[in-house]
């Protein structure tokens, strides 16, 4: 995916403003060492009693085609990047990654510039380029740096596991721990739709001290050009997602807006125990466009998870997770029931649940071994899965 004109203009406009990245755990380059090179490789093995992940989440309005079965062993990711210091408080980052899977892809994960400036008691932070959309806490971590290798159900339903876009965000932080921010974006991904201009706005507010971190976020994503939901009649994964510009028998599109609200928190109880969790709410409003008709549509879902972590000794960690997700839908118009069946949202009366446990071990600096087990109850038959991961990440 190429950076659009809006993003390039933002990069140039930030020449004297600031930017920092609060969620990047790699060190910052210094005046003595202005370049920081980084890289990593990950291997994984995923086994499950049924095809995993589920091709579709029942009762949830997803995007694109059915999910591919990812049960296999092999490369998870291969990445390389560089961070640079251009001057006092002015930084940049470029990271390219190759992600494994049924069809491996190489893409630009991040490319941005950032700067910092103090305004009285506040620290102003700005960042322009391709970056993770600031919603919640889990989405501010790249997929392979999250504790669990399997994304929560709520993140799949809300943002297709991970959400990044090209744009500009500005944040302000105070010594008291409070922070606020806003962003504008050109977003081509779910829950929005392909666009060549600004079609996403975000707001966030947070507070933290040494033991507690709280975060609230809001986003409005436009799908006014139409978001292709599914390829009807196709049960397997396919990259031939239908276009919303042409009405055919094998496509349904959501035309309208998506509003998202997130609440997230983390509490370090003591040196050994932590509790964290997030709650996501999404509301789609507009119409569903199908060959059978264009009924008015309003759909919502509520979902989230809670993690309890325990560190029995240095370099070892155990985390337990419980999740819940449920959706509801209202369609008014010709053939509403048939179109609901097409879109896979006709049956949304039962909550989707999952429980998992993770064991992580860091034998040496930069090396990580993780084993996790999940039991999902989202289809008629529960599915159990086991994921084993090895990662090596470095920065020089």
KERO-455905 format. One record per residue (C-alpha): x, y, z negated. Coordinates in Angstrom, 2 decimals, padded with zeros to 5 digits. Example, Ala and Ser with C-alpha at 12.3 -4.5 7.8 and 13.67 -1.06 7.14 Angstrom:
2
c1: 012.30&c2: -004.50&c3: -007.80
c1: 013.67&c2: -001.06&c3: -007.14
end
This chain:
396
c1: 000.00&c2: 000.00&c3: 000.00
c1: 001.40&c2: 003.38&c3: 000.97
c1: 001.37&c2: 006.50&c3: -001.18
c1: -001.15&c2: 008.97&c3: 000.16
c1: -000.70&c2: 012.71&c3: 000.81
c1: -002.33&c2: 013.65&c3: -002.51
c1: 000.21&c2: 011.61&c3: -004.48
c1: 003.18&c2: 013.00&c3: -002.54
c1: 001.98&c2: 016.54&c3: -003.16
c1: 001.73&c2: 015.79&c3: -006.86
c1: 005.29&c2: 014.51&c3: -006.92
c1: 006.58&c2: 017.77&c3: -005.43
c1: 004.39&c2: 019.97&c3: -007.62
c1: 005.88&c2: 018.54&c3: -010.80
c1: 009.39&c2: 019.89&c3: -010.18
c1: 009.46&c2: 022.08&c3: -013.29
c1: 006.67&c2: 020.57&c3: -015.35
c1: 007.14&c2: 017.56&c3: -017.66
c1: 006.51&c2: 013.93&c3: -017.87
c1: 007.08&c2: 011.02&c3: -020.22
c1: 005.76&c2: 007.49&c3: -020.33
c1: 004.55&c2: 006.45&c3: -023.74
c1: 003.91&c2: 002.82&c3: -022.81
c1: 007.21&c2: 001.97&c3: -021.08
c1: 009.44&c2: 000.08&c3: -023.51
c1: 012.62&c2: 000.34&c3: -021.44
c1: 015.19&c2: 002.92&c3: -022.64
c1: 015.32&c2: 006.38&c3: -021.12
c1: 018.39&c2: 007.33&c3: -019.03
c1: 020.69&c2: 009.87&c3: -020.65
c1: 022.84&c2: 012.75&c3: -019.39
c1: 025.90&c2: 010.46&c3: -019.69
c1: 024.13&c2: 007.55&c3: -017.96
c1: 021.47&c2: 009.05&c3: -015.66
c1: 020.52&c2: 005.75&c3: -013.98
c1: 018.98&c2: 002.70&c3: -015.65
c1: 018.65&c2: -000.45&c3: -013.56
c1: 016.17&c2: -003.14&c3: -014.55
c1: 014.99&c2: -006.50&c3: -013.32
c1: 013.31&c2: -009.70&c3: -014.32
c1: 012.10&c2: -013.12&c3: -013.31
c1: 009.24&c2: -015.23&c3: -014.62
c1: 008.30&c2: -018.89&c3: -014.21
c1: 005.04&c2: -020.48&c3: -015.25
c1: 003.03&c2: -023.68&c3: -015.28
c1: -000.79&c2: -023.53&c3: -015.50
c1: -002.95&c2: -026.59&c3: -016.10
c1: -006.71&c2: -026.75&c3: -016.67
c1: -009.48&c2: -029.35&c3: -016.85
c1: -011.43&c2: -027.50&c3: -014.11
c1: -010.40&c2: -025.05&c3: -011.35
c1: -008.90&c2: -022.01&c3: -013.06
c1: -009.77&c2: -019.20&c3: -013.20
c1: -013.50&c2: -019.57&c3: -012.56
c1: -014.27&c2: -018.59&c3: -008.96
c1: -016.81&c2: -016.06&c3: -010.22
c1: -017.96&c2: -014.79&c3: -013.59
c1: -021.69&c2: -015.59&c3: -013.74
c1: -023.85&c2: -012.52&c3: -014.27
c1: -020.98&c2: -010.07&c3: -013.60
c1: -020.82&c2: -007.91&c3: -010.48
c1: -017.28&c2: -008.56&c3: -009.27
c1: -015.48&c2: -007.44&c3: -006.12
c1: -014.01&c2: -009.24&c3: -003.16
c1: -014.12&c2: -012.97&c3: -002.55
c1: -014.14&c2: -015.88&c3: -004.95
c1: -011.02&c2: -016.29&c3: -007.11
c1: -008.40&c2: -018.76&c3: -005.97
c1: -007.53&c2: -021.79&c3: -008.10
c1: -004.18&c2: -020.87&c3: -009.70
c1: -003.33&c2: -024.24&c3: -011.26
c1: 000.28&c2: -024.81&c3: -010.27
c1: 003.90&c2: -024.47&c3: -011.39
c1: 006.44&c2: -022.09&c3: -009.92
c1: 007.46&c2: -018.45&c3: -009.75
c1: 005.31&c2: -015.93&c3: -011.60
c1: 007.16&c2: -012.75&c3: -010.64
c1: 010.48&c2: -011.34&c3: -009.47
c1: 011.06&c2: -007.62&c3: -009.99
c1: 013.73&c2: -004.95&c3: -009.69
c1: 013.69&c2: -001.23&c3: -010.37
c1: 015.55&c2: 001.89&c3: -011.35
c1: 014.87&c2: 004.76&c3: -013.73
c1: 016.61&c2: 008.09&c3: -013.17
c1: 017.17&c2: 011.27&c3: -015.16
c1: 017.07&c2: 014.33&c3: -012.90
c1: 017.54&c2: 016.93&c3: -015.64
c1: 016.45&c2: 017.91&c3: -019.14
c1: 013.12&c2: 016.15&c3: -019.72
c1: 012.66&c2: 015.18&c3: -016.06
c1: 012.60&c2: 011.49&c3: -015.11
c1: 011.57&c2: 009.18&c3: -012.29
c1: 010.98&c2: 005.48&c3: -011.79
c1: 010.70&c2: 003.03&c3: -008.89
c1: 009.87&c2: -000.63&c3: -009.39
c1: 009.25&c2: -003.27&c3: -006.73
c1: 007.93&c2: -006.73&c3: -007.57
c1: 007.12&c2: -009.98&c3: -005.84
c1: 004.24&c2: -011.79&c3: -007.49
c1: 003.80&c2: -015.52&c3: -007.04
c1: 000.56&c2: -017.37&c3: -006.46
c1: -001.25&c2: -019.05&c3: -003.61
c1: -000.18&c2: -016.20&c3: -001.28
c1: 002.91&c2: -014.44&c3: -002.74
c1: 003.00&c2: -010.68&c3: -002.15
c1: 005.69&c2: -008.02&c3: -002.49
c1: 004.53&c2: -004.54&c3: -003.50
c1: 005.51&c2: -001.28&c3: -005.16
c1: 004.43&c2: -001.65&c3: -008.78
c1: 005.42&c2: 001.85&c3: -009.87
c1: 006.80&c2: 005.02&c3: -008.31
c1: 006.47&c2: 008.28&c3: -010.23
c1: 008.18&c2: 011.36&c3: -011.62
c1: 007.63&c2: 012.71&c3: -015.12
c1: 008.55&c2: 015.70&c3: -017.26
c1: 008.18&c2: 017.05&c3: -020.84
c1: 007.69&c2: 020.53&c3: -022.18
c1: 007.04&c2: 021.81&c3: -025.71
c1: 004.26&c2: 024.35&c3: -026.15
c1: 004.28&c2: 025.46&c3: -029.75
c1: 003.40&c2: 022.49&c3: -031.96
c1: 002.27&c2: 020.41&c3: -028.97
c1: 004.34&c2: 018.30&c3: -026.60
c1: 002.98&c2: 018.47&c3: -023.05
c1: 003.50&c2: 015.39&c3: -020.92
c1: 002.71&c2: 014.92&c3: -017.23
c1: 003.28&c2: 012.08&c3: -014.78
c1: 002.56&c2: 011.89&c3: -011.05
c1: 002.75&c2: 008.90&c3: -008.73
c1: 001.70&c2: 005.26&c3: -008.77
c1: 001.07&c2: 004.17&c3: -012.33
c1: -001.26&c2: 002.23&c3: -014.61
c1: -004.60&c2: 003.96&c3: -015.21
c1: -004.72&c2: 005.06&c3: -018.89
c1: -007.65&c2: 002.97&c3: -020.12
c1: -007.34&c2: 001.05&c3: -023.39
c1: -004.06&c2: -000.37&c3: -024.66
c1: -003.77&c2: -003.70&c3: -022.83
c1: -004.01&c2: -002.13&c3: -019.36
c1: -001.08&c2: 000.15&c3: -020.18
c1: 001.18&c2: -002.92&c3: -020.09
c1: 002.17&c2: -004.66&c3: -016.89
c1: 000.55&c2: -008.04&c3: -016.60
c1: 003.62&c2: -010.12&c3: -017.42
c1: 004.56&c2: -007.97&c3: -020.45
c1: 001.27&c2: -008.64&c3: -022.23
c1: 001.32&c2: -011.16&c3: -025.08
c1: -001.14&c2: -013.51&c3: -023.32
c1: -000.49&c2: -014.48&c3: -019.72
c1: -004.21&c2: -014.96&c3: -019.08
c1: -006.17&c2: -011.70&c3: -018.93
c1: -009.19&c2: -011.19&c3: -021.21
c1: -012.59&c2: -011.78&c3: -019.62
c1: -013.55&c2: -008.14&c3: -020.22
c1: -010.56&c2: -006.90&c3: -018.21
c1: -011.41&c2: -009.20&c3: -015.32
c1: -015.01&c2: -007.96&c3: -015.32
c1: -014.08&c2: -004.28&c3: -015.69
c1: -010.93&c2: -003.77&c3: -013.60
c1: -010.00&c2: -007.12&c3: -011.98
c1: -007.38&c2: -007.87&c3: -014.69
c1: -005.15&c2: -004.79&c3: -014.14
c1: -005.79&c2: -001.26&c3: -012.83
c1: -003.25&c2: 001.09&c3: -011.26
c1: -003.70&c2: 004.02&c3: -008.89
c1: -001.90&c2: 006.95&c3: -007.28
c1: -002.50&c2: 010.15&c3: -009.20
c1: -001.57&c2: 012.75&c3: -011.77
c1: -002.14&c2: 012.55&c3: -015.51
c1: -001.35&c2: 015.17&c3: -018.17
c1: -001.22&c2: 014.42&c3: -021.90
c1: -000.64&c2: 016.53&c3: -025.00
c1: 000.57&c2: 015.14&c3: -028.34
c1: 000.85&c2: 016.70&c3: -031.83
c1: 003.00&c2: 015.81&c3: -034.83
c1: -000.18&c2: 014.89&c3: -036.72
c1: -000.54&c2: 011.87&c3: -034.42
c1: -003.41&c2: 013.13&c3: -032.28
c1: -003.20&c2: 013.13&c3: -028.48
c1: -005.51&c2: 013.93&c3: -025.57
c1: -005.15&c2: 013.56&c3: -021.82
c1: -006.82&c2: 013.74&c3: -018.43
c1: -006.06&c2: 012.44&c3: -014.96
c1: -007.21&c2: 012.61&c3: -011.34
c1: -006.53&c2: 009.77&c3: -008.92
c1: -006.87&c2: 008.42&c3: -005.42
c1: -008.12&c2: 004.95&c3: -006.26
c1: -008.56&c2: 002.17&c3: -003.69
c1: -009.13&c2: -000.66&c3: -006.15
c1: -012.02&c2: -002.14&c3: -008.11
c1: -014.10&c2: -000.76&c3: -009.83
c1: -013.89&c2: 002.01&c3: -007.21
c1: -013.58&c2: 001.56&c3: -003.46
c1: -011.04&c2: 002.40&c3: -000.73
c1: -010.62&c2: 006.15&c3: -000.35
c1: -008.18&c2: 008.64&c3: 001.16
c1: -008.90&c2: 011.34&c3: -001.43
c1: -009.59&c2: 011.88&c3: -005.11
c1: -012.33&c2: 009.50&c3: -006.24
c1: -011.41&c2: 008.76&c3: -009.86
c1: -011.22&c2: 010.92&c3: -012.99
c1: -010.10&c2: 009.81&c3: -016.46
c1: -010.15&c2: 011.22&c3: -020.00
c1: -008.46&c2: 009.79&c3: -023.09
c1: -007.96&c2: 010.58&c3: -026.78
c1: -005.82&c2: 008.83&c3: -029.35
c1: -004.39&c2: 008.91&c3: -032.84
c1: -001.65&c2: 006.91&c3: -034.50
c1: 000.60&c2: 006.74&c3: -037.53
c1: 003.11&c2: 004.12&c3: -038.66
c1: 000.51&c2: 001.37&c3: -039.12
c1: -002.61&c2: 002.28&c3: -037.09
c1: -003.13&c2: 003.13&c3: -033.42
c1: -006.54&c2: 004.14&c3: -031.99
c1: -007.43&c2: 004.91&c3: -028.38
c1: -010.61&c2: 005.92&c3: -026.54
c1: -010.90&c2: 006.32&c3: -022.77
c1: -013.46&c2: 007.24&c3: -020.15
c1: -013.33&c2: 006.89&c3: -016.36
c1: -015.68&c2: 007.60&c3: -013.48
c1: -014.83&c2: 005.80&c3: -010.25
c1: -016.65&c2: 006.54&c3: -007.01
c1: -017.70&c2: 003.81&c3: -004.58
c1: -019.68&c2: 006.18&c3: -002.35
c1: -018.13&c2: 004.62&c3: 000.77
c1: -019.23&c2: 001.18&c3: -000.40
c1: -017.44&c2: -001.51&c3: -002.39
c1: -017.55&c2: -004.99&c3: -000.80
c1: -018.70&c2: -007.39&c3: -003.48
c1: -018.64&c2: -010.85&c3: -001.98
c1: -018.49&c2: -012.91&c3: 001.18
c1: -021.79&c2: -014.77&c3: 000.97
c1: -021.79&c2: -018.42&c3: 001.93
c1: -018.07&c2: -018.74&c3: 001.13
c1: -017.28&c2: -020.53&c3: -002.13
c1: -013.49&c2: -020.62&c3: -001.75
c1: -011.00&c2: -017.78&c3: -001.96
c1: -010.47&c2: -015.80&c3: 001.23
c1: -008.61&c2: -012.59&c3: 002.06
c1: -011.17&c2: -011.70&c3: 004.76
c1: -013.24&c2: -009.37&c3: 002.56
c1: -016.12&c2: -007.90&c3: 004.60
c1: -016.27&c2: -004.22&c3: 005.54
c1: -019.01&c2: -001.99&c3: 004.14
c1: -019.17&c2: 000.02&c3: 007.37
c1: -020.82&c2: -002.83&c3: 009.29
c1: -023.98&c2: -004.60&c3: 008.13
c1: -023.63&c2: -008.36&c3: 008.63
c1: -025.26&c2: -011.42&c3: 007.17
c1: -022.24&c2: -012.31&c3: 005.04
c1: -021.69&c2: -009.20&c3: 002.97
c1: -023.17&c2: -007.26&c3: 000.05
c1: -021.85&c2: -003.83&c3: -000.97
c1: -022.31&c2: -001.68&c3: -004.06
c1: -022.70&c2: 002.00&c3: -003.13
c1: -022.61&c2: 004.47&c3: -006.03
c1: -020.48&c2: 005.11&c3: -009.11
c1: -018.89&c2: 003.14&c3: -011.94
c1: -018.57&c2: 004.62&c3: -015.43
c1: -016.25&c2: 002.94&c3: -017.92
c1: -015.73&c2: 003.49&c3: -021.64
c1: -013.02&c2: 001.83&c3: -023.72
c1: -012.31&c2: 001.71&c3: -027.45
c1: -009.08&c2: 000.10&c3: -028.64
c1: -007.14&c2: -000.22&c3: -031.87
c1: -004.15&c2: -001.89&c3: -033.49
c1: -003.38&c2: -002.26&c3: -037.18
c1: -000.07&c2: -003.47&c3: -038.59
c1: -001.34&c2: -004.93&c3: -041.87
c1: 002.18&c2: -005.67&c3: -043.12
c1: 005.50&c2: -006.93&c3: -041.76
c1: 003.97&c2: -010.29&c3: -040.79
c1: 000.33&c2: -009.64&c3: -039.80
c1: -001.34&c2: -007.48&c3: -037.13
c1: -004.95&c2: -007.09&c3: -036.00
c1: -005.89&c2: -005.54&c3: -032.65
c1: -008.81&c2: -005.46&c3: -030.27
c1: -010.58&c2: -003.65&c3: -027.47
c1: -014.18&c2: -003.08&c3: -026.34
c1: -015.06&c2: -002.26&c3: -022.72
c1: -018.37&c2: -001.01&c3: -021.34
c1: -019.03&c2: -000.53&c3: -017.62
c1: -022.11&c2: 000.87&c3: -015.87
c1: -022.61&c2: 000.59&c3: -012.10
c1: -025.34&c2: 002.79&c3: -010.65
c1: -026.45&c2: 003.30&c3: -007.05
c1: -027.73&c2: 000.68&c3: -004.66
c1: -026.82&c2: -002.76&c3: -003.33
c1: -026.54&c2: -002.75&c3: 000.46
c1: -027.38&c2: -006.04&c3: 002.18
c1: -028.86&c2: -007.25&c3: 005.44
c1: -031.91&c2: -008.18&c3: 003.34
c1: -032.41&c2: -004.64&c3: 002.01
c1: -030.96&c2: -001.84&c3: -000.10
c1: -032.54&c2: -001.97&c3: -003.57
c1: -031.70&c2: 000.61&c3: -006.22
c1: -029.30&c2: -000.88&c3: -008.75
c1: -028.14&c2: -000.32&c3: -012.31
c1: -025.84&c2: -002.87&c3: -013.91
c1: -023.99&c2: -002.88&c3: -017.21
c1: -021.70&c2: -005.13&c3: -019.15
c1: -020.25&c2: -005.06&c3: -022.62
c1: -017.27&c2: -007.14&c3: -023.61
c1: -014.11&c2: -007.26&c3: -025.64
c1: -011.69&c2: -009.28&c3: -027.71
c1: -009.98&c2: -009.40&c3: -031.11
c1: -006.40&c2: -010.60&c3: -031.68
c1: -004.89&c2: -011.67&c3: -035.00
c1: -001.11&c2: -011.96&c3: -034.93
c1: 001.27&c2: -013.60&c3: -037.40
c1: 005.07&c2: -013.48&c3: -037.34
c1: 006.25&c2: -016.28&c3: -039.68
c1: 009.92&c2: -015.53&c3: -039.02
c1: 012.12&c2: -013.44&c3: -036.75
c1: 011.71&c2: -014.14&c3: -033.02
c1: 008.56&c2: -016.25&c3: -033.54
c1: 004.94&c2: -015.11&c3: -033.21
c1: 001.50&c2: -016.73&c3: -033.26
c1: -001.59&c2: -014.90&c3: -031.94
c1: -005.22&c2: -016.05&c3: -032.02
c1: -007.79&c2: -014.41&c3: -029.72
c1: -011.59&c2: -014.53&c3: -029.51
c1: -013.60&c2: -012.94&c3: -026.68
c1: -017.21&c2: -012.18&c3: -025.73
c1: -018.79&c2: -010.67&c3: -022.60
c1: -022.37&c2: -010.20&c3: -021.36
c1: -023.96&c2: -008.32&c3: -018.46
c1: -027.42&c2: -007.07&c3: -017.50
c1: -028.85&c2: -005.89&c3: -014.18
c1: -031.88&c2: -004.02&c3: -012.85
c1: -032.78&c2: -004.00&c3: -009.12
c1: -035.79&c2: -002.24&c3: -007.64
c1: -036.65&c2: -002.57&c3: -003.96
c1: -037.31&c2: -005.00&c3: -001.14
c1: -035.91&c2: -008.52&c3: -001.62
c1: -034.31&c2: -007.53&c3: -004.93
c1: -034.36&c2: -011.09&c3: -006.26
c1: -032.74&c2: -012.52&c3: -003.12
c1: -030.01&c2: -009.88&c3: -003.14
c1: -029.33&c2: -010.50&c3: -006.84
c1: -028.74&c2: -014.17&c3: -005.97
c1: -026.45&c2: -013.13&c3: -003.11
c1: -024.39&c2: -010.97&c3: -005.45
c1: -024.16&c2: -013.68&c3: -008.11
c1: -025.95&c2: -011.67&c3: -010.81
c1: -029.33&c2: -013.39&c3: -010.91
c1: -028.48&c2: -015.27&c3: -014.11
c1: -027.00&c2: -012.96&c3: -016.74
c1: -028.82&c2: -013.96&c3: -019.90
c1: -026.01&c2: -015.92&c3: -021.55
c1: -022.84&c2: -014.41&c3: -023.03
c1: -019.46&c2: -015.57&c3: -021.73
c1: -017.05&c2: -016.55&c3: -024.49
c1: -013.45&c2: -017.70&c3: -024.82
c1: -011.03&c2: -018.56&c3: -027.61
c1: -007.28&c2: -018.88&c3: -027.32
c1: -004.05&c2: -019.24&c3: -029.26
c1: -000.49&c2: -018.26&c3: -028.31
c1: 002.96&c2: -019.28&c3: -029.57
c1: 005.88&c2: -017.05&c3: -028.50
c1: 009.60&c2: -017.54&c3: -029.08
c1: 012.46&c2: -015.20&c3: -028.19
c1: 015.59&c2: -017.36&c3: -028.51
c1: 017.93&c2: -014.66&c3: -027.09
c1: 017.65&c2: -011.01&c3: -026.17
c1: 015.76&c2: -010.70&c3: -022.88
c1: 014.55&c2: -014.31&c3: -022.90
c1: 010.97&c2: -015.28&c3: -023.80
c1: 009.17&c2: -018.63&c3: -023.93
c1: 005.40&c2: -018.66&c3: -024.49
c1: 002.80&c2: -021.42&c3: -024.72
c1: -000.92&c2: -020.61&c3: -024.84
c1: -004.18&c2: -022.60&c3: -024.93
c1: -007.66&c2: -021.34&c3: -024.05
c1: -011.16&c2: -022.79&c3: -024.14
c1: -013.72&c2: -020.88&c3: -022.04
c1: -017.50&c2: -021.28&c3: -022.14
c1: -018.67&c2: -019.39&c3: -019.09
c1: -020.00&c2: -022.14&c3: -016.81
c1: -022.18&c2: -025.15&c3: -017.59
c1: -019.11&c2: -027.18&c3: -018.53
c1: -016.44&c2: -025.62&c3: -020.80
c1: -012.98&c2: -025.31&c3: -019.32
c1: -009.70&c2: -025.72&c3: -021.22
c1: -006.41&c2: -024.38&c3: -019.91
c1: -002.75&c2: -024.46&c3: -020.95
c1: -000.16&c2: -021.94&c3: -019.75
c1: 003.61&c2: -022.28&c3: -020.27
c1: 005.80&c2: -019.27&c3: -019.37
c1: 009.50&c2: -018.47&c3: -019.28
c1: 010.71&c2: -014.90&c3: -018.71
c1: 014.04&c2: -013.18&c3: -018.45
c1: 014.04&c2: -009.38&c3: -018.33
c1: 017.01&c2: -007.00&c3: -018.53
c1: 018.00&c2: -003.35&c3: -018.22
c1: 021.50&c2: -002.00&c3: -017.65
end
